[in-house]
Amino acid sequence: MRIVVDAMGGDAAPREIVRGAVRAAAMTDCPDLILAGDEKTVTHELDASLGDVPPAERSRVRGHISITHAPEVVEMHEHAVEGLRKKKNTSIARCVELVREGEAQALVTAGHTGAAVAATMLGLKLLPGIRRPGIAVTMPARNRACTLIDVGANIAAKPIHLLHYGVMASNLSRYLLGIDNPSVGLVNIGSEDAKGTNLVRQTKDLFEGSPLNFIGNIEGQDLFSGRCDIAVCEGFVGNVVLKVTEGFASSLLDTLRDEIRSHVTDPTERLVWEKALSKIEGRMDYAEYGGALLLGIDGICVICHGRSDARAISNAIRMAKTFIQLDVNAHIVSGLQSL
């Protein structure tokens, strides 16, 4: 098993990406990793990162990592497709190429999301029956996790695309998260049938005629109440929801931390509060989840947050490995055949 990692993608690339790969490779059950990027730069970072590994383990860890030269990068300010066309040797395109050729079974990137989606659609086939891929991200909810799809792959969705998102996320939840009969909700501005855009109303009709465990329309707050296992929406809505959630969670945690420091003077009591806050922060930390899965492509692509550090990259590699082992794509194809 091999996983290729886009070493040049991300706000802290290549340092944190390479450190994350080394961290993953240090685990006893890690697959072989390929780092795609400028060979000289990546080699320098790899040598530096191996310095954090115990001397007795360095040779073994280094043996799990190889480098493939891809010196160009699609920058965040560039248009995704234009960037891929102008630059013929980008790290993300090389990652996709290795998956297409069977040299790797999955790719991990924290770079330009649009470029990752475009590169996979240009370089890899869609799964049979799928018309558009969707990005699925797992979000912490009350006593359970909620998978939100799509969070940015397709901002011009049609009802059939959203139905397929429901099928794909249901199989993801069933086989990756262990949820036997995942419930699916359709994100809307109200639970009533008459509310929402034509897209949402037409999609609701499709869901109601499907074998999915569809519970009807849901509103924004339902993503965190534990009402459903899967929330389906178009990419524009999902991306806004995701980033508002991240921003609010970060602001709330900072506010709570400031209040504790200002009003809790007893050291023992403050320690209790800070431990509780740290536990909550851990549940909300995107780095714990590693990344989001691009579902619908004939391959495995984990898209990480642009701010990903070494821990997030390491967890994303672990997620990709699990996805390979469970063969979730085969289950998605089977689920589509039942529609």
N, C-alpha and C positions, 0 to 999 in steps of 0.2 A: 504494500500500500504506500502511495506517495501523495503528498499534499504540496502544492506550490503556493508560495506566499509572495505577494506583491511587496517587495522590500522598499519600494520608492513611494508608495501611496500612504498618505496620512500626514497630519500636522507635525508629528514628531518623527517622521521617516528621515533616514533609514534606521536611526539609532534604536528607537523603541520597538520597531518592527523586528529588527534582528535580535534584540534582547528577548523579545517574546518568543521568537523561534528557538533560541537557545534554551530558554526556560522550559518550553514544551519538549524539546529534544532530551532534556535531562530526566524526564519521566521515563520509567522503565518500559512502558507500553506505547511509547510514541512512535508513529510511523516515520518513514524517511521524509525529509523536508527539502524542498528546492526553493532557494531564494532568487527571485527574478529582479534584477536591477543592474546598475552600473557595477561591473565586476570589481574594479579597484576600490570604490567606495564601500561596497558591501563587504568585501574581504577585510578591509580595515576595521569596520564595525564588528564583524564577526570575531576577529582576533581580540578586540577589546572586550567583547561580551564574554568570551571564553575565560577571561581572567577572573570572572566571578564564580566560575565552576571549580569545585575542588580538583586539585591536580590529578588525583587518581581517576577522575571521571572525564577529564577533558578529551582524551582520545576517543572514548566511546561516543560522547556527545557530538564531537566534530565529525565522526563517521556517519552520523545520521543526517548531516546537512551538506548539500551541494549548492553551487551557484550557477545560474545561467545568465549570460550577459544581455541586458536590455537597458541601454543608457538613457532612453527618453521617458518623459512623464507627461501625462495629460494634466495640466495645472488646473486648479480649482476654478480659475476665472475663465477658462477656455470652454467653448461649446464642445460637448462630448464627441459628437460624430465628426465635426471638423478637426478636432484635435487628433482623433484616431486616423483620419485620412491624411493629414499633413505629416504626422509623425509615424513612421513605419516600424519603429522598433521600441515601442513603449513597453513598460513593465507589465501593465495590465493585459495588453494584447499578447504578450509572450506567455502569460499565465493561461489565458484561454487556449492558445495554440497547444500548449503541453497537455491540457485536458482533452482537447479534440484528438490529439495524436495518441492518447492512451498512456502517455508518459506520467501523468498524474491523474488521480481520481477526483480531486477537489481543488478549489482555489480559495484563498483568503485574501481580502484586500480592505484597506482602510482609506483608499484613495477616492477619487472622483466617482460618486455613485452613478451619475449618468453615464460616465465612460465605462464603468463596470457592466451596467445593463446593456449598453450599446455593443460593447465588445463581445459579450456572451451571445447576444442575439445575432450578431454578424458571424461569429465564429462557431457557434454550437447550434444544433437543431433544438426546436422546441419538442417537448414530450408529445406523443400522439394525442391529438384532440385539443391540445392547448393552443390558444390563439395569442395570448399575451402573458408574459411572466409577471409575477407579483412578489414584492418583498414582504416577508412575514417577520414580525418582531414580537418577542414574548415580553409582556409587561406584568409587573407584580400587581395583583389584585387582592381583595380580602379573602384570605384562606385558600387562594388558588392563583393560578397564572392565567392571563388572558392573552391570546394571540391575535394581534392586529394585522390585517392584510387588506389593502396594499398601502405601504408607507412611502411610495414615491417612484415606483417603476413605471406606472402607467397613469397619466393624468388626463387621458382621453378615453376613459373606460366605456364599455358597452355592457348591457345586462349579462350577456353570455360570459364576459370576462369575469364579472363579479361572482357569477355562479361557479365558475371554475376555481376562483379563489377559495370559495367555501369548501369545495371538494378537496383541494390541495391542503388547506389548513386543517381540515378534519383528519386527514391521514397523517399529517405532521403531528397533531395533538395525540392521535391514537398510538402511534408507534414510537414517537420520540419522547412524549411527555407521559405516556401510559394512561391516557384518559379513554375509557372504554367506549363511550358514546358521546363524544363532544357536542355541546350545544352551540348553535350558530345564531348570531344576531346580526341584523343589518343596520348599520349606523344611519340614523335619520334625525330630523329635528323634532320628532314626536313619535309616539307609539301608534297613533291612529293611522288607518289605512290610507286616508285621503291626503296625508301630509307628505311633503318631500317633493323632489324633482321628478320629472318623467323617468329618469334613469333609475331612481330608487324604487318608484312604484312598479315599473316593469320588472325590475330585478326581484322584487318581493314575490311577484306572481311565479317567476321561475323557481325560486326557492321553495315555495309552497307545493309545487308539483314535483319536487325532487325527493330522493330518499334520505336526505340529510336531516339531522335533528334540529330543524329550524324553529326558533322560538319567536320570530317576528321582528319588528322594528325595535331598536334600542336607541337610547340617547347617550350623550357623551359621558354622563356620570356612571352609566352602567358598565363601562369598561373597568371600573375600579370597585364596583359593589359586589362582584362575584356572581353576577346574574348569568353570564355566559362564558364559555370557554374560548370562543372565537368571535371577533368583531370584524365584519367585512365592510369595506368602503373603497371608493376610488382613491388613487394615489395622491391627489392634491389634498383631499380632506385628511387622509391618513398621515401625511407628512406634517401638516399643521398640527394635528392632534398630538403626534409624537413629540414635536419640538416644544409645544406649549407645555406638555406634561413634564419634559425634562427641565425646562426653565422654571416652572412653578415648584417642582420638587427641590431643585437646588436652592431657590430663594427661600422656601419654607424652612429647609434644614439650616441655612445660614441664620435666619431670624431666630429660630429656636436656640441655636448655639449662642447667639449674642445675648438672648434673654437669660439663659442659664448662667452665663458668666457675669451678668450684671446683677442678678437677683438672688442667686444661690451662693451664700457665703460659707456655709459649712462644708469643709473638704470632703467628708464622707458622703453627704447628700449630693454634692456636685458630682462625685465619682459615679454614683448610682444613675443620675440623670445622663451623664455623658456616655455610660455604657449602653443605656437604652437607646440613646440617639445614634450611637455607632451601629447598633443592631438594625435600626430602621434604615440607616444610610446604606448598609450592606445589602438590604433587600431591594433598594432602589437603584443600586449602582449598575450602570450598563456594562461595566467591565466584568461583572460576575456572569452575565449572559453571553459574553464574547462578541456576538454579532447577530445580524439578521440574515435569514436564508432567502436567497432569490429562488423562488419556486417556479417550476414550469419549464425549466431548461433541461436538456439531456446531459446532465453533468451536475456538479455541486459547486455552488458559489456562496461563500459567507461574506457578507458585506459588513464591515465594522464601522464604528463611529470614527469620524475624522480625528477626534482627540484621543484615540485609543493609545494606551500605554502597553508596556510589556505584558502585564497581567491579562489585559483584555485580548491581546493577540494570542497569548497562550491558551486562553479559554476558547477562543474562536477556532483554533486548530483542533482542540479537543471536541468541539461541536461538530466540525467537519468530519472528523474520524468516526464519531457516533453515527452521523447521517449515512456515511458509506456503509458501515457495518449493518445498519438496519434496513438498507435498501429501500428507503422511503419512496424514491421515485417509482419503483415498480408497483408499490401500493397505490400511488397516485394514479397511475395508468389504469390499474384495475378499478379504482373508484370511478374514473371517468367512464369506463365501459358500462357501469351500472346505471348511468343516467338515461 
